[in-house]
Amino acid sequence: MASQKTIDRWTQEVQDAGYEIKPSGLIFLPCHRCGGSGVFHYYAMGAPQIGTCFRCEGGRGQHVSVEVMAKRIRQRASAARSAAKKRAAQKVAAREAATRIVLADAELREAFQGSKNDFIRRIARKMFHFGEITEKQRAAVIKARAGERKYEAAKERAEEIAIDIPTEFIGKRTRIIGRVVSTKWKDSDYGFSLKMLLAVPFNGGEFKLWGTVPSAIVNATEDAFAEQARREDADPVIYLKGASISFDAKVEVSQNDAGFGFFSRPTKSEVTFAA
């Protein structure tokens, strides 16, 4: 028979775990199936029915002693500690396996190093979590890193040649000749319109302008690439990227960037598509 000191320790453990000890000295554990009601609800022939819980057979749960409950609590705690140790060991093993993969693969290591790409970082996290990387994931990472480097190089070149918008372009209608960097459809109160970012070269540098693509340019692009767009199931205006465009328009400088502005009311537009 357990000593009073042992019984007191069990009692404290049970109470610390949040269980209520009844005056009888037992702990009531509600049935997990019915929640302690002794019945469960179901549908038969489209009508709600009530039946006796098959798990507790209507008894609503079970009563256990303080000793049994204390042992269960200790067993659960021990199992939780074992599971935590196992997870920790698995994490260490996964990190070690991933490290070996990276050290043995110079191309992959170079792709991971210094990347700010969210996709590449996500794959790296998964690799160090599971300790492996598939061939498809590896190929995707290397391809994404090459694209990231290409973008970074283009951005650096653009920053090197970026200039403030010259005064002769500001506040009056003038002839603008530039290269389409990107296009985007925008919705407004007046309907959809195609916007474009234009790089305008000037004296060895270039500045950027944003505005609405002239309707004549949109129509010319759709006519020129209608067949290609049909074959590729694409919007014809995507082929406008890289084209050389000229038109007359008024330019306003951005308040936040002297090298960026907005053009309005373009007229007398012409386009030469990239080869």
C-alpha positions as CSV (number, residue, x, y, z in Angstrom):
1,M,0.0,0.0,0.0
2,A,1.3,3.4,-0.9
3,S,2.4,5.8,1.8
4,Q,0.5,9.0,2.6
5,K,3.4,11.0,1.2
6,T,3.1,9.1,-2.1
7,I,-0.6,9.6,-2.2
8,D,-0.2,13.3,-1.5
9,R,2.3,13.6,-4.4
10,W,-0.2,11.8,-6.7
11,T,-2.9,14.1,-5.6
12,Q,-0.8,17.2,-6.3
13,E,0.1,15.9,-9.7
14,V,-3.5,15.3,-10.6
15,Q,-4.7,18.7,-9.4
16,D,-1.8,20.4,-11.2
17,A,-2.9,18.8,-14.4
18,G,-6.4,20.4,-14.0
19,Y,-8.4,17.3,-12.9
20,E,-11.1,17.5,-10.2
21,I,-11.0,14.9,-7.5
22,K,-14.5,14.0,-6.3
23,P,-15.4,13.6,-2.6
24,S,-15.2,9.9,-3.3
25,G,-11.5,10.2,-4.0
26,L,-12.0,9.3,-7.7
27,I,-11.6,11.4,-10.9
28,F,-14.4,11.3,-13.5
29,L,-13.2,11.2,-17.1
30,P,-15.9,12.0,-19.7
31,C,-16.3,9.7,-22.7
32,H,-14.5,11.1,-25.7
33,R,-17.2,9.8,-28.0
34,C,-20.2,11.5,-26.5
35,G,-18.5,14.2,-24.4
36,G,-20.0,12.7,-21.2
37,S,-23.7,12.8,-22.2
38,G,-24.0,9.0,-22.7
39,V,-25.9,9.5,-26.0
40,F,-25.0,10.4,-29.6
41,H,-27.0,12.0,-32.4
42,Y,-27.3,10.7,-35.9
43,Y,-29.6,10.8,-38.9
44,A,-31.7,7.9,-40.1
45,M,-34.1,8.1,-43.0
46,G,-33.6,11.8,-43.1
47,A,-34.7,12.4,-39.5
48,P,-32.5,13.1,-36.5
49,Q,-32.2,10.3,-34.0
50,I,-30.7,9.8,-30.6
51,G,-28.9,6.6,-29.5
52,T,-26.9,5.2,-26.7
53,C,-23.2,5.9,-27.0
54,F,-21.5,2.7,-28.1
55,R,-18.2,3.6,-26.5
56,C,-19.3,4.2,-22.9
57,E,-22.6,2.3,-23.4
58,G,-24.5,5.2,-21.8
59,G,-22.2,5.4,-18.7
60,R,-21.0,8.9,-19.8
61,G,-17.4,8.0,-18.9
62,Q,-15.3,6.3,-16.3
63,H,-14.1,6.9,-12.8
64,V,-10.4,6.3,-12.0
65,S,-8.4,6.5,-8.9
66,V,-5.8,9.2,-8.1
67,E,-3.1,6.6,-8.5
68,V,-4.2,5.5,-12.0
69,M,-4.6,9.1,-13.1
70,A,-1.2,10.1,-11.7
71,K,0.4,7.2,-13.6
72,R,-1.4,8.2,-16.8
73,I,-0.2,11.8,-16.4
74,R,3.4,10.6,-15.9
75,Q,3.1,8.2,-18.9
76,R,1.8,11.1,-21.1
77,A,4.7,13.3,-20.0
78,S,7.2,10.6,-20.6
79,A,5.8,10.0,-24.1
80,A,5.8,13.7,-24.8
81,R,9.5,13.9,-23.8
82,S,10.4,10.9,-25.9
83,A,8.6,12.4,-28.9
84,A,10.3,15.7,-28.4
85,K,13.7,14.0,-28.3
86,K,12.9,12.0,-31.4
87,R,11.8,15.2,-33.3
88,A,15.0,17.0,-32.1
89,A,17.1,14.1,-33.3
90,Q,15.3,14.0,-36.7
91,K,15.9,17.8,-37.1
92,V,19.6,17.4,-36.4
93,A,19.8,14.4,-38.8
94,A,17.9,16.4,-41.5
95,R,20.2,19.4,-41.1
96,E,23.3,17.2,-41.3
97,A,22.0,15.5,-44.5
98,A,21.1,18.8,-46.1
99,T,24.5,20.2,-45.2
100,R,26.2,17.2,-46.9
101,I,24.1,17.7,-50.0
102,V,25.0,21.4,-50.2
103,L,28.7,20.8,-49.6
104,A,28.8,18.2,-52.3
105,D,26.9,20.3,-54.9
106,A,28.7,23.5,-55.8
107,E,26.0,24.6,-58.3
108,L,23.3,24.2,-55.7
109,R,25.4,25.9,-53.0
110,E,26.0,28.9,-55.3
111,A,22.3,29.1,-56.1
112,F,21.4,29.2,-52.4
113,Q,24.1,31.6,-51.4
114,G,23.0,35.2,-51.1
115,S,19.6,34.7,-52.8
116,K,16.7,36.9,-51.8
117,N,14.2,34.9,-53.9
118,D,11.3,33.7,-51.7
119,F,10.9,30.5,-53.8
120,I,14.6,29.6,-53.4
121,R,14.5,30.4,-49.7
122,R,11.3,28.2,-49.3
123,I,13.0,25.3,-51.0
124,A,16.1,25.7,-48.8
125,R,14.0,25.7,-45.7
126,K,12.2,22.5,-46.8
127,M,15.5,20.9,-47.7
128,F,17.0,21.5,-44.2
129,H,13.7,20.4,-42.6
130,F,13.4,17.1,-44.5
131,G,17.1,16.5,-45.3
132,E,16.6,16.0,-49.0
133,I,15.9,17.8,-52.3
134,T,14.4,16.3,-55.5
135,E,15.9,16.7,-58.9
136,K,13.0,18.9,-60.0
137,Q,13.4,21.1,-57.0
138,R,17.1,21.4,-57.6
139,A,16.6,22.3,-61.3
140,A,14.0,24.9,-60.4
141,V,16.2,26.5,-57.8
142,I,19.1,26.8,-60.2
143,K,16.9,28.2,-62.9
144,A,15.3,30.7,-60.5
145,R,18.7,31.8,-59.2
146,A,19.8,32.4,-62.8
147,G,16.7,34.6,-63.4
148,E,17.4,36.4,-60.2
149,R,21.0,37.2,-61.2
150,K,19.7,38.4,-64.6
151,Y,17.2,40.7,-63.0
152,E,19.8,42.0,-60.5
153,A,22.2,42.7,-63.4
154,A,19.5,44.5,-65.4
155,K,18.6,46.5,-62.3
156,E,22.2,47.5,-61.8
157,R,22.6,48.6,-65.4
158,A,19.4,50.6,-65.2
159,E,20.6,52.3,-62.0
160,E,23.9,53.1,-63.7
161,I,22.3,54.9,-66.6
162,A,19.4,56.4,-64.8
163,I,19.2,60.2,-65.1
164,D,16.7,62.9,-64.0
165,I,14.2,63.9,-66.6
166,P,15.7,66.8,-68.6
167,T,13.9,70.1,-68.4
168,E,13.2,70.2,-72.1
169,F,10.7,67.3,-71.6
170,I,8.8,68.9,-68.8
171,G,5.7,70.9,-68.9
172,K,5.1,71.0,-72.6
173,R,4.2,68.7,-75.5
174,T,7.3,67.1,-76.9
175,R,8.4,64.1,-79.0
176,I,9.2,61.0,-76.9
177,I,11.1,58.0,-78.2
178,G,11.6,55.1,-75.9
179,R,11.6,51.3,-75.3
180,V,8.6,49.5,-73.7
181,V,9.8,47.9,-70.5
182,S,6.5,46.4,-69.4
183,T,2.7,46.7,-69.8
184,K,-0.2,46.2,-67.5
185,W,-4.0,46.4,-67.9
186,K,-5.6,48.7,-65.3
187,D,-9.3,49.1,-64.4
188,S,-10.7,52.5,-63.7
189,D,-14.0,54.4,-63.7
190,Y,-13.6,54.7,-67.5
191,G,-13.0,51.0,-68.1
192,F,-9.9,49.0,-68.8
193,S,-6.8,50.7,-70.3
194,L,-3.3,49.4,-71.1
195,K,-0.5,51.1,-69.2
196,M,3.2,50.9,-70.0
197,L,6.5,51.7,-68.5
198,L,8.8,53.4,-71.0
199,A,12.6,53.8,-70.9
200,V,13.6,56.9,-72.7
201,P,17.3,57.2,-73.7
202,F,18.9,60.7,-73.5
203,N,22.6,61.6,-73.7
204,G,23.9,58.2,-72.7
205,G,21.4,57.7,-69.9
206,E,17.7,57.0,-69.6
207,F,14.7,58.0,-67.6
208,K,11.4,56.2,-67.1
209,L,7.9,57.3,-68.0
210,W,4.5,55.8,-67.2
211,G,1.2,56.3,-69.0
212,T,-1.5,54.9,-71.2
213,V,-0.6,53.1,-74.4
214,P,-2.1,55.0,-77.4
215,S,-5.0,53.1,-78.8
216,A,-3.4,53.1,-82.2
217,I,-0.4,51.2,-80.7
218,V,-2.7,48.7,-79.0
219,N,-4.6,48.1,-82.3
220,A,-1.3,47.7,-84.3
221,T,0.0,45.2,-81.7
222,E,-3.2,43.1,-81.8
223,D,-3.1,43.1,-85.6
224,A,0.5,42.2,-85.8
225,F,0.5,39.4,-83.3
226,A,-3.1,38.0,-83.6
227,E,-2.0,34.7,-85.1
228,Q,0.9,34.2,-82.7
229,A,-1.4,35.1,-79.7
230,R,-4.0,32.6,-80.9
231,R,-1.4,29.8,-81.2
232,E,0.0,30.5,-77.8
233,D,-3.3,31.4,-76.1
234,A,-1.9,34.7,-75.0
235,D,-2.9,38.4,-74.9
236,P,-1.4,40.0,-78.0
237,V,-0.2,43.1,-76.1
238,I,2.4,41.0,-74.2
239,Y,4.4,41.1,-77.4
240,L,4.6,44.9,-77.1
241,K,7.4,44.5,-74.6
242,G,10.8,45.6,-76.1
243,A,9.2,47.6,-78.9
244,S,10.4,51.0,-79.8
245,I,7.6,53.7,-79.5
246,S,7.5,57.3,-80.4
247,F,4.7,59.9,-79.8
248,D,4.0,63.4,-78.8
249,A,2.9,63.9,-75.2
250,K,3.1,66.1,-72.1
251,V,5.4,65.0,-69.3
252,E,5.1,65.6,-65.6
253,V,7.9,64.6,-63.1
254,S,7.1,62.4,-60.1
255,Q,7.3,64.2,-56.7
256,N,9.3,61.2,-55.3
257,D,11.8,60.5,-58.1
258,A,13.2,63.1,-60.5
259,G,14.1,60.3,-62.9
260,F,10.5,59.0,-63.2
261,G,7.5,60.8,-64.7
262,F,4.1,60.4,-66.3
263,F,3.1,61.2,-69.9
264,S,-0.4,62.2,-70.9
265,R,-2.5,62.6,-74.1
266,P,-0.1,60.9,-76.5
267,T,-0.7,61.6,-80.2
268,K,1.1,60.9,-83.5
269,S,2.3,57.5,-82.2
270,E,4.5,55.1,-84.1
271,V,5.8,51.6,-83.1
272,T,8.6,49.3,-84.3
273,F,8.4,45.8,-82.8
274,A,11.5,44.1,-81.5
275,A,12.9,41.5,-83.8
